[in-house]
Amino acid sequence: MKLKVPNAIIDLVNLTKAKPILKVEIAKKGNLLYGSKEKFEKFSIYAAGIYADTKFLYNDRRNTLEKKIEARY
């Protein structure tokens, strides 16, 4: 199989190992290069669900980092 994408920068990601935040970004902004649209739509739904389940962890981490930064200044 040969893809023609002249002068494009492409990031390849193993979706089975990607973190939830990256999966949801791929689902929102990514372009399907190979595979079925139906499977990509199922992946998008899965990514949204797994991200929703872990979003509080990302928010806690962000809040902790912001507090540490504020404490320094």
PyMOL Python script that loads the backbone (N, CA, C, O; Angstrom):
from pymol import cmd

cmd.read_pdbstr("""\
ATOM      1  N   MET A   1       0.841  -1.179   0.000  1.00  0.00           N
ATOM      2  CA  MET A   1       0.000   0.000   0.000  1.00  0.00           C
ATOM      3  C   MET A   1       0.883   1.238   0.000  1.00  0.00           C
ATOM      4  O   MET A   1       1.879   1.300   0.721  1.00  0.00           O
ATOM      5  N   LYS A   2       0.524   2.193  -0.787  1.00  0.00           N
ATOM      6  CA  LYS A   2       1.301   3.416  -0.900  1.00  0.00           C
ATOM      7  C   LYS A   2       0.384   4.613  -0.660  1.00  0.00           C
ATOM      8  O   LYS A   2      -0.652   4.754  -1.311  1.00  0.00           O
ATOM      9  N   LEU A   3       0.770   5.462   0.269  1.00  0.00           N
ATOM     10  CA  LEU A   3       0.010   6.680   0.543  1.00  0.00           C
ATOM     11  C   LEU A   3       0.720   7.854  -0.093  1.00  0.00           C
ATOM     12  O   LEU A   3       1.938   7.990   0.026  1.00  0.00           O
ATOM     13  N   LYS A   4      -0.025   8.693  -0.759  1.00  0.00           N
ATOM     14  CA  LYS A   4       0.549   9.895  -1.348  1.00  0.00           C
ATOM     15  C   LYS A   4       0.158  11.090  -0.493  1.00  0.00           C
ATOM     16  O   LYS A   4      -0.982  11.553  -0.522  1.00  0.00           O
ATOM     17  N   VAL A   5       1.123  11.573   0.261  1.00  0.00           N
ATOM     18  CA  VAL A   5       0.916  12.738   1.112  1.00  0.00           C
ATOM     19  C   VAL A   5       2.142  13.634   0.928  1.00  0.00           C
ATOM     20  O   VAL A   5       3.051  13.623   1.758  1.00  0.00           O
ATOM     21  N   PRO A   6       2.165  14.398  -0.147  1.00  0.00           N
ATOM     22  CA  PRO A   6       3.352  15.206  -0.430  1.00  0.00           C
ATOM     23  C   PRO A   6       3.554  16.320   0.594  1.00  0.00           C
ATOM     24  O   PRO A   6       2.612  17.010   0.983  1.00  0.00           O
ATOM     25  N   ASN A   7       4.793  16.474   1.013  1.00  0.00           N
ATOM     26  CA  ASN A   7       5.202  17.561   1.906  1.00  0.00           C
ATOM     27  C   ASN A   7       4.382  17.648   3.187  1.00  0.00           C
ATOM     28  O   ASN A   7       4.168  18.740   3.712  1.00  0.00           O
ATOM     29  N   ALA A   8       3.930  16.527   3.684  1.00  0.00           N
ATOM     30  CA  ALA A   8       3.126  16.527   4.909  1.00  0.00           C
ATOM     31  C   ALA A   8       3.947  15.965   6.063  1.00  0.00           C
ATOM     32  O   ALA A   8       4.793  15.090   5.878  1.00  0.00           O
ATOM     33  N   ILE A   9       3.683  16.479   7.239  1.00  0.00           N
ATOM     34  CA  ILE A   9       4.287  15.938   8.449  1.00  0.00           C
ATOM     35  C   ILE A   9       3.238  15.031   9.084  1.00  0.00           C
ATOM     36  O   ILE A   9       2.130  15.466   9.397  1.00  0.00           O
ATOM     37  N   ILE A  10       3.600  13.780   9.265  1.00  0.00           N
ATOM     38  CA  ILE A  10       2.656  12.800   9.786  1.00  0.00           C
ATOM     39  C   ILE A  10       3.229  12.197  11.060  1.00  0.00           C
ATOM     40  O   ILE A  10       4.377  11.754  11.089  1.00  0.00           O
ATOM     41  N   ASP A  11       2.423  12.186  12.108  1.00  0.00           N
ATOM     42  CA  ASP A  11       2.789  11.514  13.348  1.00  0.00           C
ATOM     43  C   ASP A  11       2.054  10.184  13.399  1.00  0.00           C
ATOM     44  O   ASP A  11       0.825  10.143  13.328  1.00  0.00           O
ATOM     45  N   LEU A  12       2.802   9.105  13.520  1.00  0.00           N
ATOM     46  CA  LEU A  12       2.196   7.788  13.653  1.00  0.00           C
ATOM     47  C   LEU A  12       2.166   7.418  15.128  1.00  0.00           C
ATOM     48  O   LEU A  12       3.156   7.586  15.841  1.00  0.00           O
ATOM     49  N   VAL A  13       1.030   6.916  15.577  1.00  0.00           N
ATOM     50  CA  VAL A  13       0.845   6.603  16.986  1.00  0.00           C
ATOM     51  C   VAL A  13       0.242   5.212  17.118  1.00  0.00           C
ATOM     52  O   VAL A  13      -0.689   4.857  16.395  1.00  0.00           O
ATOM     53  N   ASN A  14       0.779   4.433  18.042  1.00  0.00           N
ATOM     54  CA  ASN A  14       0.180   3.149  18.378  1.00  0.00           C
ATOM     55  C   ASN A  14      -1.001   3.442  19.302  1.00  0.00           C
ATOM     56  O   ASN A  14      -0.808   3.756  20.477  1.00  0.00           O
ATOM     57  N   LEU A  15      -2.203   3.343  18.782  1.00  0.00           N
ATOM     58  CA  LEU A  15      -3.390   3.736  19.544  1.00  0.00           C
ATOM     59  C   LEU A  15      -3.661   2.834  20.737  1.00  0.00           C
ATOM     60  O   LEU A  15      -4.323   3.254  21.686  1.00  0.00           O
ATOM     61  N   THR A  16      -3.167   1.612  20.708  1.00  0.00           N
ATOM     62  CA  THR A  16      -3.393   0.734  21.853  1.00  0.00           C
ATOM     63  C   THR A  16      -2.564   1.155  23.056  1.00  0.00           C
ATOM     64  O   THR A  16      -2.914   0.830  24.190  1.00  0.00           O
ATOM     65  N   LYS A  17      -1.463   1.879  22.824  1.00  0.00           N
ATOM     66  CA  LYS A  17      -0.592   2.304  23.920  1.00  0.00           C
ATOM     67  C   LYS A  17      -0.719   3.789  24.256  1.00  0.00           C
ATOM     68  O   LYS A  17      -0.116   4.257  25.222  1.00  0.00           O
ATOM     69  N   ALA A  18      -1.484   4.521  23.483  1.00  0.00           N
ATOM     70  CA  ALA A  18      -1.608   5.970  23.690  1.00  0.00           C
ATOM     71  C   ALA A  18      -2.417   6.271  24.950  1.00  0.00           C
ATOM     72  O   ALA A  18      -3.309   5.511  25.326  1.00  0.00           O
ATOM     73  N   LYS A  19      -2.095   7.381  25.588  1.00  0.00           N
ATOM     74  CA  LYS A  19      -2.832   7.824  26.772  1.00  0.00           C
ATOM     75  C   LYS A  19      -4.199   8.363  26.347  1.00  0.00           C
ATOM     76  O   LYS A  19      -4.369   8.799  25.208  1.00  0.00           O
ATOM     77  N   PRO A  20      -5.170   8.335  27.257  1.00  0.00           N
ATOM     78  CA  PRO A  20      -6.531   8.779  26.912  1.00  0.00           C
ATOM     79  C   PRO A  20      -6.601  10.183  26.331  1.00  0.00           C
ATOM     80  O   PRO A  20      -7.385  10.430  25.415  1.00  0.00           O
ATOM     81  N   ILE A  21      -5.803  11.101  26.842  1.00  0.00           N
ATOM     82  CA  ILE A  21      -5.856  12.480  26.346  1.00  0.00           C
ATOM     83  C   ILE A  21      -5.395  12.553  24.890  1.00  0.00           C
ATOM     84  O   ILE A  21      -5.927  13.343  24.110  1.00  0.00           O
ATOM     85  N   LEU A  22      -4.415  11.737  24.525  1.00  0.00           N
ATOM     86  CA  LEU A  22      -3.961  11.699  23.133  1.00  0.00           C
ATOM     87  C   LEU A  22      -5.005  11.015  22.248  1.00  0.00           C
ATOM     88  O   LEU A  22      -5.247  11.450  21.122  1.00  0.00           O
ATOM     89  N   LYS A  23      -5.615   9.957  22.751  1.00  0.00           N
ATOM     90  CA  LYS A  23      -6.650   9.267  21.979  1.00  0.00           C
ATOM     91  C   LYS A  23      -7.795  10.202  21.626  1.00  0.00           C
ATOM     92  O   LYS A  23      -8.277  10.193  20.493  1.00  0.00           O
ATOM     93  N   VAL A  24      -8.233  11.010  22.586  1.00  0.00           N
ATOM     94  CA  VAL A  24      -9.358  11.900  22.321  1.00  0.00           C
ATOM     95  C   VAL A  24      -8.951  13.009  21.347  1.00  0.00           C
ATOM     96  O   VAL A  24      -9.769  13.438  20.533  1.00  0.00           O
ATOM     97  N   GLU A  25      -7.714  13.475  21.416  1.00  0.00           N
ATOM     98  CA  GLU A  25      -7.236  14.477  20.455  1.00  0.00           C
ATOM     99  C   GLU A  25      -7.187  13.889  19.047  1.00  0.00           C
ATOM    100  O   GLU A  25      -7.542  14.556  18.075  1.00  0.00           O
ATOM    101  N   ILE A  26      -6.750  12.650  18.946  1.00  0.00           N
ATOM    102  CA  ILE A  26      -6.720  11.982  17.641  1.00  0.00           C
ATOM    103  C   ILE A  26      -8.140  11.812  17.114  1.00  0.00           C
ATOM    104  O   ILE A  26      -8.399  12.031  15.931  1.00  0.00           O
ATOM    105  N   ALA A  27      -9.053  11.424  17.991  1.00  0.00           N
ATOM    106  CA  ALA A  27     -10.449  11.242  17.577  1.00  0.00           C
ATOM    107  C   ALA A  27     -11.056  12.555  17.090  1.00  0.00           C
ATOM    108  O   ALA A  27     -11.843  12.564  16.143  1.00  0.00           O
ATOM    109  N   LYS A  28     -10.690  13.669  17.739  1.00  0.00           N
ATOM    110  CA  LYS A  28     -11.252  14.974  17.373  1.00  0.00           C
ATOM    111  C   LYS A  28     -10.591  15.570  16.134  1.00  0.00           C
ATOM    112  O   LYS A  28     -11.270  16.087  15.248  1.00  0.00           O
ATOM    113  N   LYS A  29      -9.257  15.494  16.078  1.00  0.00           N
ATOM    114  CA  LYS A  29      -8.515  16.242  15.059  1.00  0.00           C
ATOM    115  C   LYS A  29      -7.805  15.380  14.023  1.00  0.00           C
ATOM    116  O   LYS A  29      -7.307  15.895  13.022  1.00  0.00           O
ATOM    117  N   GLY A  30      -7.757  14.075  14.256  1.00  0.00           N
ATOM    118  CA  GLY A  30      -7.004  13.201  13.367  1.00  0.00           C
ATOM    119  C   GLY A  30      -7.723  12.918  12.063  1.00  0.00           C
ATOM    120  O   GLY A  30      -8.939  13.074  11.953  1.00  0.00           O
ATOM    121  N   ASN A  31      -6.949  12.501  11.087  1.00  0.00           N
ATOM    122  CA  ASN A  31      -7.487  12.108   9.783  1.00  0.00           C
ATOM    123  C   ASN A  31      -7.218  10.627   9.564  1.00  0.00           C
ATOM    124  O   ASN A  31      -6.096  10.156   9.752  1.00  0.00           O
ATOM    125  N   LEU A  32      -8.232   9.913   9.174  1.00  0.00           N
ATOM    126  CA  LEU A  32      -8.100   8.493   8.902  1.00  0.00           C
ATOM    127  C   LEU A  32      -7.349   8.304   7.589  1.00  0.00           C
ATOM    128  O   LEU A  32      -7.799   8.760   6.538  1.00  0.00           O
ATOM    129  N   LEU A  33      -6.211   7.635   7.656  1.00  0.00           N
ATOM    130  CA  LEU A  33      -5.425   7.367   6.452  1.00  0.00           C
ATOM    131  C   LEU A  33      -5.696   5.973   5.909  1.00  0.00           C
ATOM    132  O   LEU A  33      -5.629   5.737   4.702  1.00  0.00           O
ATOM    133  N   TYR A  34      -6.001   5.062   6.807  1.00  0.00           N
ATOM    134  CA  TYR A  34      -6.208   3.676   6.398  1.00  0.00           C
ATOM    135  C   TYR A  34      -7.183   3.031   7.370  1.00  0.00           C
ATOM    136  O   TYR A  34      -7.089   3.253   8.577  1.00  0.00           O
ATOM    137  N   GLY A  35      -8.101   2.250   6.870  1.00  0.00           N
ATOM    138  CA  GLY A  35      -9.070   1.569   7.719  1.00  0.00           C
ATOM    139  C   GLY A  35     -10.477   2.039   7.413  1.00  0.00           C
ATOM    140  O   GLY A  35     -10.697   2.875   6.536  1.00  0.00           O
ATOM    141  N   SER A  36     -11.418   1.487   8.150  1.00  0.00           N
ATOM    142  CA  SER A  36     -12.817   1.820   7.880  1.00  0.00           C
ATOM    143  C   SER A  36     -13.278   2.999   8.732  1.00  0.00           C
ATOM    144  O   SER A  36     -12.836   3.176   9.867  1.00  0.00           O
ATOM    145  N   LYS A  37     -14.162   3.789   8.170  1.00  0.00           N
ATOM    146  CA  LYS A  37     -14.732   4.921   8.900  1.00  0.00           C
ATOM    147  C   LYS A  37     -15.518   4.431  10.110  1.00  0.00           C
ATOM    148  O   LYS A  37     -15.522   5.072  11.161  1.00  0.00           O
ATOM    149  N   GLU A  38     -16.178   3.298   9.955  1.00  0.00           N
ATOM    150  CA  GLU A  38     -16.967   2.737  11.057  1.00  0.00           C
ATOM    151  C   GLU A  38     -16.083   2.415  12.260  1.00  0.00           C
ATOM    152  O   GLU A  38     -16.449   2.722  13.395  1.00  0.00           O
ATOM    153  N   LYS A  39     -14.932   1.804  12.023  1.00  0.00           N
ATOM    154  CA  LYS A  39     -14.020   1.481  13.126  1.00  0.00           C
ATOM    155  C   LYS A  39     -13.453   2.750  13.754  1.00  0.00           C
ATOM    156  O   LYS A  39     -13.256   2.807  14.968  1.00  0.00           O
ATOM    157  N   PHE A  40     -13.191   3.762  12.940  1.00  0.00           N
ATOM    158  CA  PHE A  40     -12.681   5.019  13.483  1.00  0.00           C
ATOM    159  C   PHE A  40     -13.750   5.698  14.335  1.00  0.00           C
ATOM    160  O   PHE A  40     -13.435   6.292  15.366  1.00  0.00           O
ATOM    161  N   GLU A  41     -15.001   5.616  13.914  1.00  0.00           N
ATOM    162  CA  GLU A  41     -16.096   6.180  14.710  1.00  0.00           C
ATOM    163  C   GLU A  41     -16.238   5.442  16.041  1.00  0.00           C
ATOM    164  O   GLU A  41     -16.474   6.064  17.076  1.00  0.00           O
ATOM    165  N   LYS A  42     -16.095   4.124  16.013  1.00  0.00           N
ATOM    166  CA  LYS A  42     -16.137   3.341  17.255  1.00  0.00           C
ATOM    167  C   LYS A  42     -14.970   3.715  18.161  1.00  0.00           C
ATOM    168  O   LYS A  42     -15.130   3.839  19.375  1.00  0.00           O
ATOM    169  N   PHE A  43     -13.798   3.894  17.561  1.00  0.00           N
ATOM    170  CA  PHE A  43     -12.636   4.326  18.332  1.00  0.00           C
ATOM    171  C   PHE A  43     -12.894   5.691  18.961  1.00  0.00           C
ATOM    172  O   PHE A  43     -12.535   5.919  20.116  1.00  0.00           O
ATOM    173  N   SER A  44     -13.510   6.595  18.213  1.00  0.00           N
ATOM    174  CA  SER A  44     -13.797   7.941  18.721  1.00  0.00           C
ATOM    175  C   SER A  44     -14.721   7.890  19.929  1.00  0.00           C
ATOM    176  O   SER A  44     -14.518   8.618  20.901  1.00  0.00           O
ATOM    177  N   ILE A  45     -15.721   7.044  19.872  1.00  0.00           N
ATOM    178  CA  ILE A  45     -16.642   6.884  21.004  1.00  0.00           C
ATOM    179  C   ILE A  45     -15.905   6.292  22.204  1.00  0.00           C
ATOM    180  O   ILE A  45     -16.082   6.744  23.335  1.00  0.00           O
ATOM    181  N   TYR A  46     -15.082   5.284  21.948  1.00  0.00           N
ATOM    182  CA  TYR A  46     -14.277   4.681  23.010  1.00  0.00           C
ATOM    183  C   TYR A  46     -13.346   5.715  23.635  1.00  0.00           C
ATOM    184  O   TYR A  46     -13.240   5.804  24.859  1.00  0.00           O
ATOM    185  N   ALA A  47     -12.672   6.494  22.793  1.00  0.00           N
ATOM    186  CA  ALA A  47     -11.723   7.498  23.282  1.00  0.00           C
ATOM    187  C   ALA A  47     -12.424   8.534  24.152  1.00  0.00           C
ATOM    188  O   ALA A  47     -11.894   8.928  25.192  1.00  0.00           O
ATOM    189  N   ALA A  48     -13.598   8.974  23.743  1.00  0.00           N
ATOM    190  CA  ALA A  48     -14.351   9.956  24.529  1.00  0.00           C
ATOM    191  C   ALA A  48     -14.731   9.377  25.886  1.00  0.00           C
ATOM    192  O   ALA A  48     -14.660  10.072  26.899  1.00  0.00           O
ATOM    193  N   GLY A  49     -15.128   8.126  25.911  1.00  0.00           N
ATOM    194  CA  GLY A  49     -15.509   7.484  27.170  1.00  0.00           C
ATOM    195  C   GLY A  49     -14.345   7.310  28.117  1.00  0.00           C
ATOM    196  O   GLY A  49     -14.456   7.607  29.307  1.00  0.00           O
ATOM    197  N   ILE A  50     -13.225   6.831  27.598  1.00  0.00           N
ATOM    198  CA  ILE A  50     -12.054   6.613  28.454  1.00  0.00           C
ATOM    199  C   ILE A  50     -11.498   7.943  28.949  1.00  0.00           C
ATOM    200  O   ILE A  50     -11.005   8.032  30.073  1.00  0.00           O
ATOM    201  N   TYR A  51     -11.577   8.972  28.116  1.00  0.00           N
ATOM    202  CA  TYR A  51     -11.126  10.298  28.540  1.00  0.00           C
ATOM    203  C   TYR A  51     -12.040  10.844  29.635  1.00  0.00           C
ATOM    204  O   TYR A  51     -11.561  11.412  30.617  1.00  0.00           O
ATOM    205  N   ALA A  52     -13.343  10.677  29.474  1.00  0.00           N
ATOM    206  CA  ALA A  52     -14.289  11.149  30.492  1.00  0.00           C
ATOM    207  C   ALA A  52     -14.025  10.458  31.830  1.00  0.00           C
ATOM    208  O   ALA A  52     -14.160  11.069  32.889  1.00  0.00           O
ATOM    209  N   ASP A  53     -13.647   9.180  31.772  1.00  0.00           N
ATOM    210  CA  ASP A  53     -13.357   8.435  32.998  1.00  0.00           C
ATOM    211  C   ASP A  53     -12.081   8.898  33.686  1.00  0.00           C
ATOM    212  O   ASP A  53     -11.944   8.733  34.898  1.00  0.00           O
ATOM    213  N   THR A  54     -11.148   9.473  32.939  1.00  0.00           N
ATOM    214  CA  THR A  54      -9.851   9.860  33.516  1.00  0.00           C
ATOM    215  C   THR A  54      -9.627  11.370  33.574  1.00  0.00           C
ATOM    216  O   THR A  54      -8.582  11.823  34.040  1.00  0.00           O
ATOM    217  N   LYS A  55     -10.591  12.141  33.110  1.00  0.00           N
ATOM    218  CA  LYS A  55     -10.419  13.598  33.052  1.00  0.00           C
ATOM    219  C   LYS A  55     -10.111  14.189  34.426  1.00  0.00           C
ATOM    220  O   LYS A  55      -9.300  15.110  34.529  1.00  0.00           O
ATOM    221  N   PHE A  56     -10.738  13.681  35.471  1.00  0.00           N
ATOM    222  CA  PHE A  56     -10.491  14.216  36.807  1.00  0.00           C
ATOM    223  C   PHE A  56      -9.029  14.057  37.213  1.00  0.00           C
ATOM    224  O   PHE A  56      -8.499  14.887  37.951  1.00  0.00           O
ATOM    225  N   LEU A  57      -8.374  13.000  36.739  1.00  0.00           N
ATOM    226  CA  LEU A  57      -6.954  12.813  37.048  1.00  0.00           C
ATOM    227  C   LEU A  57      -6.099  13.895  36.394  1.00  0.00           C
ATOM    228  O   LEU A  57      -5.168  14.417  37.007  1.00  0.00           O
ATOM    229  N   TYR A  58      -6.422  14.225  35.148  1.00  0.00           N
ATOM    230  CA  TYR A  58      -5.691  15.284  34.454  1.00  0.00           C
ATOM    231  C   TYR A  58      -5.936  16.634  35.122  1.00  0.00           C
ATOM    232  O   TYR A  58      -5.018  17.444  35.248  1.00  0.00           O
ATOM    233  N   ASN A  59      -7.170  16.872  35.547  1.00  0.00           N
ATOM    234  CA  ASN A  59      -7.485  18.133  36.227  1.00  0.00           C
ATOM    235  C   ASN A  59      -6.756  18.234  37.563  1.00  0.00           C
ATOM    236  O   ASN A  59      -6.230  19.295  37.899  1.00  0.00           O
ATOM    237  N   ASP A  60      -6.717  17.140  38.330  1.00  0.00           N
ATOM    238  CA  ASP A  60      -5.983  17.141  39.598  1.00  0.00           C
ATOM    239  C   ASP A  60      -4.501  17.408  39.371  1.00  0.00           C
ATOM    240  O   ASP A  60      -3.881  18.175  40.107  1.00  0.00           O
ATOM    241  N   ARG A  61      -3.948  16.780  38.365  1.00  0.00           N
ATOM    242  CA  ARG A  61      -2.524  16.975  38.067  1.00  0.00           C
ATOM    243  C   ARG A  61      -2.248  18.426  37.684  1.00  0.00           C
ATOM    244  O   ARG A  61      -1.270  19.017  38.141  1.00  0.00           O
ATOM    245  N   ARG A  62      -3.114  19.001  36.841  1.00  0.00           N
ATOM    246  CA  ARG A  62      -2.955  20.389  36.432  1.00  0.00           C
ATOM    247  C   ARG A  62      -3.035  21.319  37.649  1.00  0.00           C
ATOM    248  O   ARG A  62      -2.220  22.231  37.793  1.00  0.00           O
ATOM    249  N   ASN A  63      -4.014  21.084  38.515  1.00  0.00           N
ATOM    250  CA  ASN A  63      -4.167  21.922  39.710  1.00  0.00           C
ATOM    251  C   ASN A  63      -2.953  21.829  40.621  1.00  0.00           C
ATOM    252  O   ASN A  63      -2.501  22.839  41.162  1.00  0.00           O
ATOM    253  N   THR A  64      -2.427  20.630  40.791  1.00  0.00           N
ATOM    254  CA  THR A  64      -1.236  20.443  41.620  1.00  0.00           C
ATOM    255  C   THR A  64      -0.044  21.185  41.028  1.00  0.00           C
ATOM    256  O   THR A  64       0.696  21.848  41.755  1.00  0.00           O
ATOM    257  N   LEU A  65       0.147  21.080  39.727  1.00  0.00           N
ATOM    258  CA  LEU A  65       1.259  21.779  39.076  1.00  0.00           C
ATOM    259  C   LEU A  65       1.098  23.292  39.168  1.00  0.00           C
ATOM    260  O   LEU A  65       2.075  24.005  39.396  1.00  0.00           O
ATOM    261  N   GLU A  66      -0.123  23.788  38.995  1.00  0.00           N
ATOM    262  CA  GLU A  66      -0.362  25.231  39.102  1.00  0.00           C
ATOM    263  C   GLU A  66      -0.054  25.731  40.505  1.00  0.00           C
ATOM    264  O   GLU A  66       0.522  26.807  40.665  1.00  0.00           O
ATOM    265  N   LYS A  67      -0.432  24.965  41.522  1.00  0.00           N
ATOM    266  CA  LYS A  67      -0.147  25.356  42.909  1.00  0.00           C
ATOM    267  C   LYS A  67       1.353  25.374  43.174  1.00  0.00           C
ATOM    268  O   LYS A  67       1.849  26.268  43.860  1.00  0.00           O
ATOM    269  N   LYS A  68       2.079  24.401  42.640  1.00  0.00           N
ATOM    270  CA  LYS A  68       3.533  24.361  42.817  1.00  0.00           C
ATOM    271  C   LYS A  68       4.188  25.554  42.131  1.00  0.00           C
ATOM    272  O   LYS A  68       5.124  26.145  42.669  1.00  0.00           O
ATOM    273  N   ILE A  69       3.703  25.904  40.960  1.00  0.00           N
ATOM    274  CA  ILE A  69       4.256  27.056  40.235  1.00  0.00           C
ATOM    275  C   ILE A  69       3.965  28.341  40.993  1.00  0.00           C
ATOM    276  O   ILE A  69       4.847  29.188  41.133  1.00  0.00           O
ATOM    277  N   GLU A  70       2.741  28.496  41.485  1.00  0.00           N
ATOM    278  CA  GLU A  70       2.374  29.692  42.254  1.00  0.00           C
ATOM    279  C   GLU A  70       3.204  29.804  43.525  1.00  0.00           C
ATOM    280  O   GLU A  70       3.570  30.908  43.929  1.00  0.00           O
ATOM    281  N   ALA A  71       3.505  28.678  44.156  1.00  0.00           N
ATOM    282  CA  ALA A  71       4.290  28.681  45.391  1.00  0.00           C
ATOM    283  C   ALA A  71       5.723  29.139  45.145  1.00  0.00           C
ATOM    284  O   ALA A  71       6.366  29.678  46.046  1.00  0.00           O
ATOM    285  N   ARG A  72       6.216  28.930  43.956  1.00  0.00           N
ATOM    286  CA  ARG A  72       7.585  29.346  43.629  1.00  0.00           C
ATOM    287  C   ARG A  72       7.702  30.849  43.442  1.00  0.00           C
ATOM    288  O   ARG A  72       8.772  31.417  43.659  1.00  0.00           O
ATOM    289  N   TYR A  73       6.615  31.501  43.043  1.00  0.00           N
ATOM    290  CA  TYR A  73       6.701  32.920  42.701  1.00  0.00           C
ATOM    291  C   TYR A  73       5.971  33.764  43.666  1.00  0.00           C
ATOM    292  O   TYR A  73       5.944  34.986  43.521  1.00  0.00           O
TER     293      TYR A  73
END
""", "prot")
cmd.dss("prot")
cmd.show_as("cartoon", "prot")
cmd.util.cbc("prot")
cmd.orient("prot")
